[in-house]
Amino acid sequence: MLKTLAIGNMGVTIIYTYSFTGHNLEYLSHLYNICVKRIDRKYIFLVPEQFRLRFEEVNLREVDNVKFDFISIEEQKRYKGKSLWKFQYNTTKILAERIHKHNADKCFCMFLSACSPFGIILL
């Protein structure tokens, strides 16, 4: 479950995507530029491991309040090539694990369909 933080604590938001093809990389870049300016929160971009190769292309880097957490190739195998239901369930499980790991109080999914309908149960 997402937690409510005590007033005065810096909140943590996870921004999650499983794809960075097409315009998604541009959308991530815009979100990153907004997050860098919002120093009142910590942002963690949860993205596939292959995203590391695109860092320089979009000029992204970790700063004090923005970090990247990479979904390993092995973890990605949990949801690749599966039925839609298994894809959604396994994607949501990976997201839930990271929410707990980073003690996040907010989560932004770029693809809501990736977490539906299990988000309400597992998050």
C-alpha positions in Angstrom: 0.0 0.0 0.0 1.1 3.6 -0.6 2.0 5.2 2.6 1.2 8.7 4.0 4.3 10.4 5.1 4.6 12.7 8.1 4.5 16.4 7.4 8.0 17.7 6.8 9.4 14.6 5.2 10.4 14.7 1.6 8.0 12.5 -0.3 9.0 9.9 -2.9 7.3 9.6 -6.2 8.0 6.6 -8.5 7.5 7.3 -12.2 7.1 4.0 -14.0 7.3 2.9 -17.6 8.0 -0.4 -19.3 8.6 1.2 -22.7 10.6 4.1 -24.0 9.9 3.7 -27.7 8.4 6.3 -29.9 7.2 9.4 -28.1 7.6 7.8 -24.7 11.2 8.8 -24.5 10.2 12.4 -25.2 7.5 12.2 -22.5 10.0 10.8 -20.0 12.4 13.7 -20.8 9.7 16.3 -20.1 8.8 14.6 -16.8 12.4 14.5 -15.9 12.8 18.3 -16.6 9.8 19.0 -14.3 11.1 16.7 -11.5 14.6 18.3 -11.4 13.0 21.6 -10.6 10.8 20.3 -7.9 13.4 19.9 -5.1 10.7 19.4 -2.5 10.3 15.7 -3.5 12.4 12.8 -4.5 11.7 11.2 -7.8 12.6 7.7 -8.9 12.3 6.8 -12.5 11.6 3.0 -12.8 12.6 2.0 -16.3 13.9 -1.0 -18.2 17.7 -1.7 -18.0 17.9 -0.9 -21.8 17.1 2.7 -21.0 20.7 3.3 -19.9 21.7 3.3 -23.5 19.5 6.2 -24.2 20.6 8.5 -21.4 23.0 10.6 -23.5 20.5 10.9 -26.3 18.0 12.8 -24.1 20.6 14.3 -21.7 19.4 12.7 -18.5 21.4 12.2 -15.3 20.9 11.6 -11.7 20.7 14.6 -9.4 20.0 15.1 -5.7 16.3 14.6 -6.0 16.0 12.4 -9.2 17.3 8.9 -9.4 16.9 5.9 -11.7 16.0 2.4 -10.8 16.4 -0.1 -13.6 14.3 -3.2 -14.2 16.8 -5.9 -15.0 16.5 -8.1 -18.1 15.8 -11.0 -15.8 12.9 -9.2 -14.2 11.6 -8.1 -17.5 11.3 -11.8 -18.5 8.6 -12.1 -15.9 6.2 -10.1 -18.0 7.5 -10.4 -21.6 5.6 -12.6 -24.0 2.9 -13.5 -21.5 -0.9 -13.2 -21.7 -2.3 -9.8 -20.9 -3.4 -10.9 -17.5 0.0 -12.3 -16.6 1.7 -9.2 -18.0 -0.5 -6.9 -15.9 -0.1 -9.0 -12.7 3.7 -9.4 -13.0 4.2 -5.7 -14.0 2.2 -4.6 -11.0 4.2 -7.0 -8.7 7.5 -5.4 -9.9 6.1 -2.0 -9.3 4.8 -2.9 -5.8 8.2 -4.3 -4.9 9.9 -1.0 -5.9 7.3 1.1 -4.1 8.1 -0.7 -0.9 11.9 -0.7 -1.5 11.9 3.1 -2.0 9.1 3.8 0.6 7.3 5.8 -2.1 4.1 7.6 -1.2 3.1 8.3 -4.8 3.3 6.5 -8.1 2.8 7.7 -11.7 2.4 5.0 -14.3 2.9 6.1 -17.9 0.8 3.1 -19.0 -2.1 2.7 -16.7 -3.1 -0.4 -18.6 0.1 -2.1 -17.5 -1.1 -2.1 -13.9 -4.8 -2.6 -14.4 -6.7 -4.3 -12.8 -4.2 -5.5 -10.2 -2.9 -2.1 -9.0 -5.8 -1.7 -6.6 -5.0 -5.1 -5.1 -1.2 -5.2 -5.0 -0.4 -1.5 -4.5 
